[in-house]
Amino acid sequence: MTGIGGGSLMTPLLILVFGIQPTTAIGTDLAYGAVTKTVGGYRHFRQRTVDLPLSLWMAVGSVPAAVAGVFALDAIEDAAGADFDNVVLTILAGALFICGFATLARVFIKSLDARERDHVPLERRHKIAAVLLGLGVGFVLGMTSVGSGALIAVGLILVFRLIPNKVVGTDVFHAGILLWAAAIAHTIAGNVDFGLAGNILIGSVPGVWVGSRWSVRVPAGALRPALALLLIGAGLALLAKADVVAVPTAVLAAFPVVVGLLFGASVLWRRRTTAARSARSLAAPAGPRA
């Protein structure tokens, strides 16, 4: 529904809730995410919510960078030794904070709304920007599994000013390409638990099929702050697990509660607004007959 959830939310859940070792959580998340993003990308392509040329130009940078990120993770493991898991948790938390605060900042940038567009005319500067965005996000994703949704989405909004449903569709379609490259690299590195990935797919494939249909129905204004809060909360939880900071359980539990209330209030507001418009339309006087 949002283009975010694979790496940004699933990897922290695997680590924090199920106790999966960080590198295995990252590799497994990417493996299952490659399948779900492919399914979602196909759905969005059929709905014509994908800017295909832009997706492909981002992949030019992101695919090799993702493979490089996996090699960088192996190098960090050799250098960190026994502290490797905490180092990975801290890096992952930092990536989540970047995604969360960037998404939250978008909520307050009202001046861009009137300039949003459903297609990017790919001039040379746009192609260069797409490749550079792919390079940065691909490297982060290869190391942490975060970025295919959250960071790309923010880049599509701030750099290319795409409308919300095109942001989601283009993001998911590009991720379907990027995640296969990263997943294959992590498979070669031995970081994928195929049994766990299969179990997640049982729920995620129908979930992404339904979510891609809802992406054109749910107001973007509700999704941005809700997702930002979820990402920031997940980052705090990972820092707490790595013993970097002490975060009370009540504080962490407040994040999903606030997100639920925010999302519910937005849906109710959308329904009331739609009902009010319908009422005004019915109350409007009919024009003169010919």
C-alpha positions in Angstrom: 0.0 0.0 0.0 2.8 2.4 0.8 6.0 1.0 -0.8 7.5 0.8 2.7 7.5 -2.2 5.0 9.8 -4.8 3.6 13.2 -3.8 5.0 12.1 -0.8 7.1 9.6 -2.7 9.2 10.2 -6.5 8.7 13.9 -6.5 9.6 13.4 -4.8 13.0 10.4 -7.2 13.6 12.5 -10.3 12.9 15.3 -9.0 15.2 13.2 -7.6 18.0 10.2 -10.0 18.1 11.6 -13.3 16.8 15.2 -12.9 17.9 16.7 -13.6 14.5 20.5 -12.9 14.1 20.8 -9.4 12.4 22.6 -10.5 9.2 20.2 -13.4 8.8 17.3 -11.1 9.3 18.7 -8.7 6.7 19.3 -11.4 4.1 16.1 -13.3 4.7 14.1 -10.0 4.5 15.6 -9.2 1.2 14.9 -12.7 -0.2 11.2 -12.6 0.7 11.0 -8.9 -0.2 12.2 -9.7 -3.7 9.2 -11.9 -4.3 6.6 -9.5 -2.7 8.0 -6.4 -4.5 7.8 -8.3 -7.8 4.2 -9.1 -7.2 3.4 -5.6 -6.1 5.4 -4.1 -9.0 3.4 -6.2 -11.5 0.1 -4.9 -9.9 1.3 -1.3 -10.0 2.5 -1.7 -13.6 -1.0 -3.0 -14.6 -2.6 0.0 -12.8 -0.3 2.4 -14.7 1.1 3.8 -11.5 4.8 3.2 -12.5 7.2 5.6 -14.2 9.1 2.9 -16.0 12.0 4.8 -17.5 12.7 6.4 -14.1 12.7 3.0 -12.4 15.2 1.6 -14.8 17.6 4.5 -14.5 17.5 4.2 -10.7 18.3 0.5 -11.1 21.5 1.4 -13.2 22.9 2.8 -9.9 21.2 0.7 -7.3 21.9 -2.9 -8.5 25.7 -2.7 -8.4 25.6 -0.6 -5.3 23.5 -3.2 -3.4 26.0 -5.9 -4.2 28.8 -3.6 -3.0 26.8 -3.1 0.3 26.8 -6.9 0.9 30.5 -7.0 0.5 30.9 -4.0 2.9 28.8 -5.8 5.5 31.2 -8.8 5.3 34.1 -6.4 5.8 32.5 -4.9 8.8 32.0 -8.3 10.3 35.7 -9.1 10.0 36.6 -5.8 11.6 34.1 -5.7 14.4 34.5 -9.3 15.7 32.3 -10.0 18.7 30.6 -6.6 18.6 29.4 -7.1 15.0 25.7 -7.6 15.9 25.5 -4.4 17.9 27.3 -2.5 15.1 24.8 -3.8 12.6 21.9 -2.9 14.9 23.2 0.6 15.2 23.7 1.0 11.5 20.2 -0.3 10.9 18.8 2.1 13.4 20.6 5.0 11.8 19.1 4.1 8.4 15.6 3.9 9.9 16.0 7.4 11.6 17.0 8.9 8.2 14.0 7.3 6.5 11.6 8.3 9.4 12.7 11.9 9.7 12.9 12.4 5.9 9.3 11.1 5.6 8.1 13.2 8.5 9.7 16.3 7.0 7.7 15.7 3.8 4.5 16.2 5.8 5.5 19.8 6.5 6.7 20.7 3.0 3.4 22.1 1.6 5.0 24.1 -1.1 5.8 21.0 -3.2 2.1 19.9 -3.4 1.2 22.2 -6.2 4.3 21.1 -8.2 3.7 17.3 -8.0 3.5 15.6 -11.4 2.6 12.1 -12.6 5.5 11.8 -15.1 9.1 12.9 -15.1 10.5 14.1 -18.5 14.0 12.4 -18.4 16.5 15.0 -19.3 20.2 14.4 -18.7 20.1 15.9 -15.2 17.1 13.7 -14.3 19.0 10.6 -15.4 22.1 11.5 -13.4 19.9 12.2 -10.3 18.2 8.9 -10.7 21.5 7.0 -11.0 22.9 8.8 -7.9 19.8 8.2 -5.9 20.0 4.5 -6.8 23.7 4.3 -5.9 23.1 5.7 -2.4 20.0 3.7 -1.6 21.3 0.5 -3.1 24.4 0.6 -0.9 22.4 1.2 2.2 19.9 -1.5 1.3 22.7 -4.1 0.7 24.0 -3.5 4.2 20.7 -3.0 6.1 17.8 -4.1 3.9 16.4 -0.6 4.5 15.9 1.9 1.6 14.0 0.2 -1.2 10.8 1.8 0.1 11.5 4.6 2.5 14.5 6.3 1.0 13.5 5.8 -2.6 10.0 7.1 -1.8 11.4 10.3 -0.2 13.8 10.8 -3.2 10.9 10.4 -5.7 8.9 13.0 -3.8 11.7 15.6 -3.1 13.9 15.2 -6.2 11.4 14.2 -8.9 8.1 15.6 -7.3 6.0 12.6 -8.3 2.4 12.4 -7.2 1.8 9.9 -4.3 0.4 6.9 -6.2 3.2 7.2 -8.8 5.7 7.4 -5.9 4.4 4.1 -4.5 4.2 2.3 -7.9 7.6 3.5 -9.2 9.2 2.7 -5.9 7.7 -0.8 -5.7 8.5 -1.7 -9.3 12.2 -0.5 -8.9 12.5 -2.4 -5.7 11.4 -5.6 -7.5 14.6 -5.2 -9.6 16.9 -4.1 -6.8 15.9 -6.7 -4.2 16.6 -9.6 -6.5 20.2 -8.4 -6.9 20.7 -7.9 -3.1 19.0 -11.1 -2.2 21.2 -13.2 -4.6 24.3 -11.5 -3.1 23.1 -12.3 0.5 22.3 -15.9 -0.6 25.9 -16.3 -1.8 27.1 -14.9 1.5 25.0 -17.5 3.4 22.7 -14.9 5.1 19.3 -16.3 4.0 17.0 -18.6 6.0 14.8 -20.0 3.2 12.3 -21.7 5.6 11.7 -18.4 7.4 11.4 -16.5 4.1 8.8 -19.1 2.9 6.7 -18.6 6.0 6.7 -14.9 5.6 5.7 -15.2 2.0 2.5 -17.1 2.9 1.2 -13.9 4.4 3.1 -11.2 2.4 2.1 -12.2 -1.1 -1.7 -11.9 -0.6 -1.0 -8.8 1.6 0.9 -7.0 -1.1 -1.7 -7.9 -3.7 -4.4 -6.3 -1.6 -2.2 -3.4 -0.5 -1.4 -2.4 -4.0 -5.1 -1.9 -4.7 -5.5 0.2 -1.6 -2.6 2.5 -2.5 -4.9 4.5 -4.8 -7.7 4.8 -2.2 -5.9 5.8 1.0 -5.0 9.5 1.5 -1.3 10.1 1.3 -1.6 12.6 4.2 -2.5 9.8 6.5 0.3 7.5 5.4 3.3 9.8 5.7 3.2 10.7 9.4 2.1 7.2 10.4 5.0 5.6 8.5 7.5 8.2 9.8 6.5 7.4 13.4 6.8 3.7 12.9 10.3 4.0 11.4 11.5 6.2 14.2 10.0 3.9 16.9 11.7 0.9 15.2 15.0 2.7 15.2 14.8 3.5 18.9 13.9 -0.1 19.7 17.0 -1.3 17.8 19.3 1.2 19.6 17.8 -0.1 22.9 18.6 -3.7 21.9 22.1 -2.7 21.0 22.5 -1.1 24.5 23.3 2.2 22.9 20.4 4.0 24.7 17.9 3.1 27.4 14.4 3.5 26.1 11.4 2.7 28.4 9.1 0.0 27.1 6.1 2.4 27.5 7.7 4.9 25.1 8.2 2.2 22.4 4.7 0.9 22.9 3.3 4.4 22.3 4.5 4.6 18.7 2.1 1.9 17.2 -0.8 3.3 19.3 -0.3 6.8 18.1 0.0 5.5 14.5 -3.2 3.6 14.8 -5.1 6.6 16.2 -3.6 8.9 13.5 -4.5 6.6 10.7 -8.1 6.0 12.0 -8.7 9.7 12.4 -7.5 10.3 8.9 -9.8 7.7 7.5 -12.8 9.1 9.4 -11.9 12.6 8.2 -11.8 11.4 4.6 -15.2 9.8 4.9 -16.8 12.9 6.4 -15.2 15.1 3.7 -16.5 12.8 1.0 -20.0 12.7 2.6 -20.0 16.5 2.9 -19.1 16.9 -0.8 -21.9 14.5 -1.8 -24.4 16.4 0.3 -23.4 19.8 -1.2 -23.7 18.3 -4.7 -27.2 17.0 -4.0 -28.2 20.4 -2.4 -26.9 22.4 -5.4 -29.7 23.9 -7.5 -30.2 22.3 -10.9 -29.4 24.4 -13.9 -32.1 25.8 -16.3 -33.6 23.3 -18.6 -33.0 23.7 -22.3 
